[in-house]
Amino acid sequence: MTQKTILITGAAGQVGSHVAELLLARGDRVIGLDDFTTGRPEHLPPASAASSFMEGSIADPAFISRVFEAVSPDVVIHTAASYKDPEDWYSDTLTNVVGTVNVVKAAKAAKTGRFIYFQTALCYGVKPLEQPITLSHPKNPGNSSYAISKTAAEDYIELSGLDFVTFRLANVIGPRNVSGPLPIFFSRLRDGKRCFVTEARRDFVYAGDLARTVVRAADGAGQGTYHFSSGKDIAIRELYDAVVMAMKLNDYPEPEVRPLGPDDAASILLDPSRTFKDFGEIRFTPLTEFIPAAIDYYREYGVLGEYTHLKLPAETTGER
Ligand SMILES: NC(=O)c1ccc[n+]([C@@H]2O[C@H](COP(=O)([O-])OP(=O)(O)OC[C@H]3O[C@@H](n4cnc5c(N)ncnc54)[C@H](O)[C@@H]3O)[C@@H](O)[C@H]2O)c1
């Protein structure tokens, strides 16, 4: 296979760093960019002839021009996103909308062959009209600044005429996950504090499994919009139990089980049939196989952020 040049925005984040590792391991040239809003420098692959990094914000058009002057990518993998503070609408629009438009315009001008994007299932709203949610479900992102801005960005990508793949994601977790329930469960259990879980069910998928599928999209598989989802949900309590098991705790506080909040969907299931049709069989790694690696990561680097973008339910459902 000929070597590709691939630009990864958000390269210091969970998904971007997993994708970078796979691409470098097979011999591609990877240029990462990040402003470290939620990503961390220790997530970046070591600099080498094949791997370079530029620090800056996608919201800065001069920075994006410099990046595209330095590199003319065959593929852009656009993972950079803002979600840290649900009240910070300014940063969300600046990064998610203006930043995406900057990258899309630059990719068009550079005649980039393929553009890959990552969308939240919240684009369907917190009360979806069907389960599982199909790709024909209308977009209805009015529930959060994050969902509104991510959806506007997706609309611009669709408008751009670029050859694009959008993955609308289930809850993607694993090592380097800084948001949602996983880091919260870890840090509270480490400190001997009680957690709470709601009765919600979610589809937790491993970032490494997504990364393998993204590499296939970078190679030309698929076109348009896909759900990245196993199609099966589990109780949040099962994630809690997997964390307890990985931490090898014998003595720990029983979590408080809370009823669903008014904006908390009992389950969010995305219909993955188009993904399985175009990308073939995807092996979804069981929680018990990858949560131990996430726990090792938190033990080594700490949890930092524990960010949420929905104030109420995110602690227990980790919507992203
Ligand atoms: N993890 C999930 O469950 C999930 C679910 C739905 C959608 N997504 C989307 O998937 C993508 C990757 O998510 P992730 O879990 O890796 O999140 P992440 O926070 O680990 O990675 C995002 C990266 O973008 C960087 N970033 C933020 N603002 C930036 C800016 N203005 N300029 C440059 N870099 C910037 C951050 O520092 C971080 O490294 C995001 O687009 C996110 O919206 C994730």
Ligand as a Chemical Component Dictionary entry (heavy atoms), coordinates in Angstrom:
data_LIG
# 
_chem_comp.id                   LIG 
_chem_comp.type                 NON-POLYMER 
_chem_comp.pdbx_formal_charge   0 
_chem_comp.three_letter_code    LIG 
# 
loop_
_chem_comp_atom.comp_id 
_chem_comp_atom.atom_id 
_chem_comp_atom.alt_atom_id 
_chem_comp_atom.type_symbol 
_chem_comp_atom.charge 
_chem_comp_atom.model_Cartn_x 
_chem_comp_atom.model_Cartn_y 
_chem_comp_atom.model_Cartn_z 
_chem_comp_atom.pdbx_ordinal 
LIG N1  N1  N 0  -15.940 9.916  22.850 1  
LIG C1  C1  C 0  -17.219 9.893  22.550 2  
LIG O1  O1  O 0  -17.997 9.135  23.161 3  
LIG C2  C2  C 0  -17.777 10.734 21.451 4  
LIG C3  C3  C 0  -19.144 10.640 21.167 5  
LIG C4  C4  C 0  -19.659 11.415 20.121 6  
LIG C5  C5  C 0  -18.830 12.222 19.359 7  
LIG N2  N2  N 1  -17.501 12.289 19.684 8  
LIG C6  C6  C 0  -16.657 13.139 18.847 9  
LIG O2  O2  O 0  -15.473 12.395 18.549 10 
LIG C7  C7  C 0  -14.362 13.261 18.434 11 
LIG C8  C8  C 0  -13.226 12.773 19.294 12 
LIG O3  O3  O 0  -13.650 12.665 20.654 13 
LIG P1  P1  P 0  -12.635 12.233 21.781 14 
LIG O4  O4  O 0  -13.360 11.292 22.691 15 
LIG O5  O5  O -1 -11.342 11.833 21.200 16 
LIG O6  O6  O 0  -12.485 13.625 22.565 17 
LIG P2  P2  P 0  -11.149 14.296 23.140 18 
LIG O7  O7  O 0  -11.583 15.426 23.995 19 
LIG O8  O8  O 0  -10.312 13.235 23.758 20 
LIG O9  O9  O 0  -10.420 14.838 21.809 21 
LIG C9  C9  C 0  -10.720 16.069 21.220 22 
LIG C10 C10 C 0  -9.401  16.796 20.988 23 
LIG O10 O10 O 0  -9.650  18.045 20.327 24 
LIG C11 C11 C 0  -8.766  19.005 20.886 25 
LIG N3  N3  N 0  -9.308  20.340 20.642 26 
LIG C12 C12 C 0  -10.383 20.936 21.227 27 
LIG N4  N4  N 0  -10.560 22.169 20.733 28 
LIG C13 C13 C 0  -9.586  22.372 19.808 29 
LIG C14 C14 C 0  -9.250  23.449 18.956 30 
LIG N5  N5  N 0  -9.966  24.589 18.948 31 
LIG N6  N6  N 0  -8.185  23.323 18.131 32 
LIG C15 C15 C 0  -7.445  22.167 18.123 33 
LIG N7  N7  N 0  -7.723  21.117 18.917 34 
LIG C16 C16 C 0  -8.781  21.212 19.745 35 
LIG C17 C17 C 0  -8.707  18.643 22.353 36 
LIG O11 O11 O 0  -7.607  19.214 23.032 37 
LIG C18 C18 C 0  -8.651  17.119 22.284 38 
LIG O12 O12 O 0  -7.325  16.659 22.204 39 
LIG C19 C19 C 0  -14.883 14.650 18.795 40 
LIG O13 O13 O 0  -15.151 15.338 17.597 41 
LIG C20 C20 C 0  -16.181 14.380 19.532 42 
LIG O14 O14 O 0  -17.098 15.445 19.377 43 
LIG C21 C21 C 0  -16.966 11.588 20.693 44 
# 
loop_
_chem_comp_bond.comp_id 
_chem_comp_bond.atom_id_1 
_chem_comp_bond.atom_id_2 
_chem_comp_bond.value_order 
_chem_comp_bond.pdbx_ordinal 
LIG N1  C1  SING 1  
LIG C1  O1  DOUB 2  
LIG C1  C2  SING 3  
LIG C2  C3  SING 4  
LIG C2  C21 DOUB 5  
LIG C3  C4  DOUB 6  
LIG C4  C5  SING 7  
LIG C5  N2  DOUB 8  
LIG N2  C6  SING 9  
LIG N2  C21 SING 10 
LIG C6  O2  SING 11 
LIG C6  C20 SING 12 
LIG O2  C7  SING 13 
LIG C7  C8  SING 14 
LIG C7  C19 SING 15 
LIG C8  O3  SING 16 
LIG O3  P1  SING 17 
LIG P1  O4  DOUB 18 
LIG P1  O5  SING 19 
LIG P1  O6  SING 20 
LIG O6  P2  SING 21 
LIG P2  O7  DOUB 22 
LIG P2  O8  SING 23 
LIG P2  O9  SING 24 
LIG O9  C9  SING 25 
LIG C9  C10 SING 26 
LIG C10 O10 SING 27 
LIG C10 C18 SING 28 
LIG O10 C11 SING 29 
LIG C11 N3  SING 30 
LIG C11 C17 SING 31 
LIG N3  C12 SING 32 
LIG N3  C16 SING 33 
LIG C12 N4  DOUB 34 
LIG N4  C13 SING 35 
LIG C13 C14 SING 36 
LIG C13 C16 DOUB 37 
LIG C14 N5  SING 38 
LIG C14 N6  DOUB 39 
LIG N6  C15 SING 40 
LIG C15 N7  DOUB 41 
LIG N7  C16 SING 42 
LIG C17 O11 SING 43 
LIG C17 C18 SING 44 
LIG C18 O12 SING 45 
LIG C19 O13 SING 46 
LIG C19 C20 SING 47 
LIG C20 O14 SING 48 
# 
